[in-house]
Amino acid sequence: LGSCEVTPLELTAAYTVFPNLGVRIEPYFIEKIVQREGDLIYQHEVQKEEVISPATAYVMIDLLSSVIDEGTAVGARLEGFTKPAAGKTGTTDDYSDAWFIGFTPDLVCGVWVGFDTRKKIARGASGATFAVPMWTRFMKDATKGKPIKKFPVPKGVVSRTVCTISHKLANEYCPDVRREIYIAGTEPNEICDIHTKDGVLSDKFLYNPFYFEKIDRESVNKKGF
């Protein structure tokens, strides 16, 4: 996973596509140049390009939000960063690079930890342990005193409550469910057929597409598998 090198600027710029709902903005450093007398001699013109659909971008925001809320970057929450945010950690196999690119609806921040020449940072140096704490401290200061802003929901997305085992629409007997975001037209439309009022169809067999063709549901339930 990850077969080419990128710079922190390149990777951070790539992540701006998500909070911008699919629009990529070319990075720049100089906004304008004004002479001492007040004459404007340069004004940057923002270059925009839609590279993915708003719906696809929002699905990615939803997926990457779980990284901060309950995944490898949960340390940001534990350290008190409470605003809506999403992102992704990254760690090279030899612990020579530790990454975290994270964003709110208004701000994208990328953190890379490493050396100019490739060598191990430290044993166990990961994006979660090295990059996330730096990102958290910066973002807490950068967003301090600013109102909480949620990610805008574009047209073309729907949410459904699904069973985490079957990944189908949850029924009242599913023990573990979660709300998922889908591009409209790709959402599941079948109800979970693993969990029933009599219990789980079977917890001794790996679920596969041919499972129910080979095993009778009623006989399995009665035998108490």
C-alpha positions as CSV (number, residue, x, y, z in Angstrom):
1,L,0.0,0.0,0.0
2,G,1.7,3.2,-1.2
3,S,4.3,2.5,-3.9
4,C,5.6,6.0,-4.6
5,E,6.9,8.9,-2.6
6,V,5.0,12.1,-2.1
7,T,5.8,15.3,-0.3
8,P,3.8,16.6,2.6
9,L,2.5,19.4,0.4
10,E,1.4,17.0,-2.3
11,L,-0.4,14.7,0.2
12,T,-2.0,17.6,2.1
13,A,-3.2,19.2,-1.1
14,A,-4.7,15.9,-2.2
15,Y,-6.8,15.7,1.0
16,T,-8.3,19.2,0.4
17,V,-10.5,17.5,-2.2
18,F,-12.6,15.9,0.5
19,P,-13.8,18.9,2.5
20,N,-14.1,20.8,-0.8
21,L,-16.6,18.2,-1.9
22,G,-14.6,17.0,-4.8
23,V,-12.9,20.2,-5.9
24,R,-9.1,20.3,-6.0
25,I,-7.4,23.7,-5.5
26,E,-3.8,24.1,-6.7
27,P,-1.7,25.0,-3.6
28,Y,-0.1,28.5,-3.6
29,F,1.9,30.5,-1.1
30,I,1.6,34.1,-2.3
31,E,-1.9,35.7,-2.2
32,K,-1.0,39.1,-3.4
33,I,1.9,41.6,-3.7
34,V,1.2,45.3,-2.9
35,Q,3.7,48.1,-3.4
36,R,4.4,50.5,-0.5
37,E,2.2,53.1,-2.2
38,G,-0.7,50.6,-2.2
39,D,-0.5,49.6,-5.9
40,L,-1.4,46.0,-6.5
41,I,1.2,44.4,-8.7
42,Y,0.1,40.7,-8.2
43,Q,-3.1,38.9,-7.3
44,H,-3.2,35.1,-7.2
45,E,-6.0,33.5,-9.2
46,V,-7.3,30.4,-7.6
47,Q,-7.2,27.3,-9.9
48,K,-10.1,24.9,-9.2
49,E,-10.9,21.5,-10.8
50,E,-13.6,19.0,-9.9
51,V,-11.8,15.6,-9.7
52,I,-14.4,13.5,-7.9
53,S,-18.2,13.9,-7.3
54,P,-19.5,15.7,-4.2
55,A,-21.2,12.4,-3.2
56,T,-18.0,10.4,-3.4
57,A,-16.1,13.1,-1.4
58,Y,-18.8,12.9,1.3
59,V,-18.6,9.1,1.5
60,M,-14.8,9.5,2.0
61,I,-15.4,12.1,4.7
62,D,-17.7,9.7,6.5
63,L,-15.1,6.9,6.3
64,L,-12.2,9.0,7.4
65,S,-14.2,10.5,10.3
66,S,-14.2,7.0,11.9
67,V,-10.3,7.2,12.0
68,I,-10.5,10.1,14.4
69,D,-13.6,9.0,16.3
70,E,-12.7,5.4,16.9
71,G,-9.6,4.4,14.9
72,T,-5.9,5.0,14.8
73,A,-6.2,8.7,15.3
74,V,-8.6,8.5,18.3
75,G,-5.8,10.1,20.3
76,A,-7.0,13.5,18.9
77,R,-10.3,13.0,20.7
78,L,-8.6,11.8,23.9
79,E,-6.6,14.9,23.9
80,G,-9.7,17.1,23.7
81,F,-10.1,18.0,20.1
82,T,-13.9,17.8,19.7
83,K,-14.8,19.5,16.5
84,P,-16.0,17.5,13.4
85,A,-12.9,16.2,11.7
86,A,-11.6,13.3,9.6
87,G,-8.2,12.0,8.5
88,K,-5.8,9.2,8.0
89,T,-2.6,8.0,9.7
90,G,0.3,6.5,7.9
91,T,3.4,4.5,8.9
92,T,6.2,3.0,6.9
93,D,7.2,-0.6,7.6
94,D,10.6,0.4,8.9
95,Y,9.3,3.2,11.1
96,S,11.1,5.8,9.0
97,D,8.0,7.9,8.3
98,A,5.0,8.8,10.4
99,W,2.1,10.6,8.8
100,F,-1.2,12.1,9.7
101,I,-3.3,14.2,7.3
102,G,-6.5,15.5,8.9
103,F,-9.1,18.1,8.2
104,T,-12.1,20.0,9.4
105,P,-14.7,21.6,7.0
106,D,-12.4,24.7,6.9
107,L,-8.8,23.6,7.4
108,V,-6.6,20.8,6.2
109,C,-3.3,20.1,8.1
110,G,-0.7,17.5,7.2
111,V,2.0,16.3,9.6
112,W,5.1,14.2,8.6
113,V,7.7,13.0,11.0
114,G,11.0,11.7,9.6
115,F,14.6,12.5,8.7
116,D,16.1,14.1,5.6
117,T,17.8,10.7,4.9
118,R,15.8,7.6,5.3
119,K,16.4,6.0,8.7
120,K,14.3,4.7,11.6
121,I,12.7,7.4,13.8
122,A,12.3,5.1,16.7
123,R,10.9,1.7,17.4
124,G,7.2,1.7,17.1
125,A,7.1,5.3,15.7
126,S,3.8,5.4,14.0
127,G,1.4,8.1,12.6
128,A,-0.8,7.5,15.7
129,T,2.0,8.0,18.3
130,F,4.1,10.7,16.6
131,A,2.1,12.6,14.0
132,V,-1.4,12.7,15.6
133,P,-0.3,14.5,18.8
134,M,1.4,17.3,16.7
135,W,-1.7,17.6,14.5
136,T,-3.9,17.8,17.6
137,R,-2.0,20.5,19.3
138,F,-1.9,22.6,16.1
139,M,-5.6,22.1,15.3
140,K,-6.8,22.9,18.8
141,D,-5.0,26.3,18.6
142,A,-6.0,27.0,15.0
143,T,-9.7,26.4,15.7
144,K,-9.9,27.8,19.2
145,G,-12.8,30.2,19.6
146,K,-14.2,29.4,16.2
147,P,-17.8,28.1,15.9
148,I,-18.4,24.4,15.4
149,K,-19.0,23.7,11.7
150,K,-20.3,20.4,10.3
151,F,-19.3,18.9,7.0
152,P,-22.0,19.9,4.4
153,V,-24.1,17.0,3.1
154,P,-24.3,17.1,-0.8
155,K,-27.1,15.8,-2.9
156,G,-26.8,12.2,-4.0
157,V,-26.0,10.5,-0.7
158,V,-28.2,8.4,1.6
159,S,-27.7,6.8,5.0
160,R,-28.9,3.4,6.1
161,T,-28.6,1.4,9.3
162,V,-26.9,-1.9,8.5
163,C,-26.0,-5.1,10.4
164,T,-22.2,-5.2,10.9
165,I,-22.2,-8.9,10.2
166,S,-24.2,-9.3,7.1
167,H,-23.8,-5.7,5.8
168,K,-27.5,-5.8,4.9
169,L,-30.2,-3.6,6.3
170,A,-30.5,-4.2,10.0
171,N,-33.6,-5.9,11.5
172,E,-34.7,-5.7,15.1
173,Y,-32.7,-8.8,16.0
174,C,-29.3,-7.7,14.8
175,P,-27.1,-7.3,17.9
176,D,-24.6,-4.8,16.4
177,V,-25.7,-2.2,13.9
178,R,-24.2,1.1,12.5
179,R,-25.3,4.0,10.3
180,E,-23.5,4.0,7.0
181,I,-23.4,6.6,4.2
182,Y,-23.8,5.5,0.5
183,I,-23.9,7.1,-2.9
184,A,-27.5,7.0,-3.8
185,G,-28.2,3.8,-5.8
186,T,-25.5,1.7,-4.1
187,E,-27.1,1.3,-0.7
188,P,-28.2,-2.2,0.4
189,N,-31.9,-3.1,-0.1
190,E,-32.0,-6.6,1.4
191,I,-32.8,-7.1,5.1
192,C,-30.3,-9.1,7.2
193,D,-31.2,-12.8,7.0
194,I,-28.6,-14.1,9.5
195,H,-30.2,-12.8,12.7
196,T,-33.8,-13.9,13.4
197,K,-36.2,-14.0,16.4
198,D,-34.9,-17.5,17.1
199,G,-31.3,-16.3,17.3
200,V,-28.4,-16.5,14.9
201,L,-28.8,-18.8,12.0
202,S,-25.3,-20.2,12.7
203,D,-22.2,-19.0,14.3
204,K,-20.1,-22.0,13.5
205,F,-19.8,-21.5,9.8
206,L,-18.1,-18.8,7.8
207,Y,-20.7,-16.7,5.9
208,N,-20.5,-17.0,2.1
209,P,-22.9,-16.4,-0.8
210,F,-23.7,-20.1,-1.1
211,Y,-24.4,-20.6,2.6
212,F,-28.2,-20.6,2.6
213,E,-28.4,-22.9,-0.4
214,K,-26.7,-25.7,1.6
215,I,-28.2,-25.4,5.1
216,D,-31.8,-25.3,6.0
217,R,-32.5,-22.4,8.4
218,E,-35.2,-24.1,10.5
219,S,-33.3,-27.3,11.1
220,V,-30.2,-25.4,12.1
221,N,-32.1,-23.3,14.6
222,K,-33.8,-26.3,16.1
223,K,-30.5,-28.1,16.5
224,G,-29.2,-25.1,18.4
225,F,-26.1,-24.4,16.5
